[in-house]
Amino acid sequence: MNDDGLTIWLTGLSGAGKSTIATLLASRLIERGAAVEILDGDEVRTNLSAGLGFSKEDRDTNIRRIGYVANLLTRNGVHVIVAAISPYRAVREEVREKIGRFLEVYVECPIDVLADRDVKGLYRKALAGQLDHFTGVSDPYEAPQRPDVRVNSSAETVEESVAKVLIAIDDLGQPDLATGTDG
């Protein structure tokens, strides 16, 4: 068993750029020779958590399921990139403690920017009170108090955000995946 796996947990509001960052980050890690899996919140909800609603309990169950899969992969040497809103701080902390090798990345973006980006108009509907259980508007989002990495998708490029995450990975003492030496 290879214990050099790592879970990189991207949390933030809908549309903040978690999946976009996850995709580029995965390609950079693969270039370094890492085994990588992306657990995208929307895909997991469709395939692993089908039938769950958007109550606090169902959201917590969904995050625990993602965390369980991330833990299995991480302990077997895989770099797991989770891109999920994961709105509640306590459940993120619970998952972090179970996984161990964990990097929390807060993908920050102001609501007004998210509303401008939103091609489906979900933020406008939620802000107008026409959409229930919308995280960050009609349901809470508890931003990380001390994330390992903070990126701001309204102020930096995807490449800049990914570079910050890669620096944090290197700072963990993660072996240099390109050369197999300590980085």
Buried (B, 14 or more C-beta within 10 A) or exposed (E): EEEBBBBBBBBBBBBBBBBBBBBBBBEBBEEBEBBBBBBBBEBBBEEBBEEBEBEEEBBBBBBBBBBBBBBEBBBEBBBBBBBBBBBBBEBBBBBBEBBEBBBBBBBBBBBEBBBEBBEEEBBBBBBEEEBEBBBBBBBEBEBBEEBBBBBBBBEBEBEEBBBBBBEBBBEEEBBEBEEEEEB
